[in-house]
Amino acid sequence: MKYVSSRGTAPVLDFGDVLLAGLARDGGLYLPESWPSLAPDALSRAATASYADTAVEVMWPFVEGSVDHDSFVEMVADAYATFDDPDVVPLRTLGDGMVVAELFHGPTLAFKDIALQLVGRLFAYELDRRGERVTIVGATSGDTGSAAIEACRDRPGIEMVILHPSGRVSDVQRRQMTTVDAPNVHNLAVAGTFDDCQDLVKQLFADEPFRDRVNLSAVNSINWARVMAQIVYYVTSVARLTGGEAPVSFAVPTGNFGNVFAGYGAQRMGLPVAQFVVGSNANDILTRFLDSAVMEMQGVEPTLSPSMDIQVSSNFERLLFELYGRDGAAVAETMLAFRREGRFDVEADRMGLLAEHWSGARIDDAATSAIIAEVYRRDGLLIDPHTAVGLGAAAACRLDPSVPMVALATAHPAKFPDAVEAATGVRPALPDRLADLFERPEHFVEVPLDYSMIRATIESYLS
Ligand SMILES: *Cc1c(COP(=O)(O)O)cnc(C)c1O
């Protein structure tokens, strides 16, 4: 499989190159040159196959030519053996007939684990094949750092440095990062805000001598391999619900658009999907776009679902490339205008692809709390605020009640205990394997908000 950039001018690469490159050299995002098709009997087999077996079958065309088959089978099996449910992504039917797909059974209780547990292994494999080492640096406001750390811990060839704003992440979030005892994992608590941390990371990437010296890299959400790994649970969900004999709809609490774009990819591979419902919180750039065909930036407001507090959705560019008939020059022009003017619009004839299948709803914090409370009252089930946004959007946008509607549950309720307790009066407990989180020793260093000191700290880890 070859990969092309959404902006049309970066070199065409194979999977291994795309994995390590992340962003394309022309500023675009990589997509497969063409969408492979699911085998005619893939869905009937996936109805009873293990998650890992289906995962290998669905992803193989994307990695073929870059990864050895036996190694791939082993990496996929290892990645999903870290999940605490035998189905990996189990389905649960609620009292109102909605189906919830639980994406949070991985090591850090959030859906990022599904992609990152595999991507960490693929990174180490590709680096070993090339005899290279990388330093992965990232900033986190608390939600995503632990998934990246768990993905890369103890992996040869990878040194991992995560910056978080000191005193500004919750105790659970900090401990999920800092209690990891691995020689290649380094947590820096920066005396500053999340924006300061992000700026520092940008500065590190802009510092060419440093970047080359340490072979700087990232595993951020625009990496194609993350999207690829997320295609799988759309396939397993449809297979288990209808065997592929009838379509299914999906409601997706959306931030950077990686999750729901994976659903689009599954549909392009032949998966029968009736509707994609995008759920937003008050930061509703995407649902405004789906209503108006105008993408317009606004400020970011903190909400109960912080993983969706975004100003722009970076993976949307991949869908734009498809809407524009894979015209990279048109995408490049649109994205430059977006950066310049903070807005762009898509002509009506290009929106045709979306009109049939896509809708969105904005669920504010009050509605989010009400949904958490309602699901607890009716089903005795605690759900997290992101999941509640997806369920609220599903209810608002569902067109045909005879089509199963799957709402993706993207985080375990114990990941956001304050919001869940405020809505239900019940504080969700951490699962058994994390029950001793507050007794484990922490490993991190406090650093001042000082670029050269932070750079020197990182370099000290590599000698
Ligand atoms: C990252 C995340 C999202 C948003 O997913 P995108 O792929 O960025 O759209 C939603 N919920 C949770 C809990 C997340 O961690």
The ligand as an SDF file (V2000), in Angstrom:
LIG
                    3D

 15 15  0  0  0  0  0  0  0  0999 V2000
   -9.4820   11.7920   22.2140 C   0  0  0  0  0  0  0  0  0  0  0  0
  -10.8420   11.6010   22.7950 C   0  0  0  0  0  0  0  0  0  0  0  0
  -12.0130   11.9480   22.0870 C   0  0  0  0  0  0  0  0  0  0  0  0
  -11.9580   12.6060   20.7230 C   0  0  0  0  0  0  0  0  0  0  0  0
  -11.5570   11.7270   19.7190 O   0  0  0  0  0  0  0  0  0  0  0  0
  -11.0620   12.2830   18.3120 P   0  0  0  0  0  0  0  0  0  0  0  0
  -10.5270   11.1040   17.5950 O   0  0  0  0  0  0  0  0  0  0  0  0
  -10.0090   13.3100   18.6090 O   0  0  0  0  0  0  0  0  0  0  0  0
  -12.2640   12.8720   17.6380 O   0  0  0  0  0  0  0  0  0  0  0  0
  -13.2320   11.7090   22.6810 C   0  0  0  0  0  0  0  0  0  0  0  0
  -13.3170   11.1790   23.9330 N   0  0  0  0  0  0  0  0  0  0  0  0
  -12.2260   10.8550   24.6390 C   0  0  0  0  0  0  0  0  0  0  0  0
  -12.3840   10.3250   26.0080 C   0  0  0  0  0  0  0  0  0  0  0  0
  -10.9510   11.0360   24.1030 C   0  0  0  0  0  0  0  0  0  0  0  0
   -9.8590   10.7100   24.8290 O   0  0  0  0  0  0  0  0  0  0  0  0
  1  2  1  0
  2  3  1  0
  2 14  2  0
  3  4  1  0
  3 10  2  0
  4  5  1  0
  5  6  1  0
  6  7  2  0
  6  8  1  0
  6  9  1  0
 10 11  1  0
 11 12  2  0
 12 13  1  0
 12 14  1  0
 14 15  1  0
M  END
$$$$
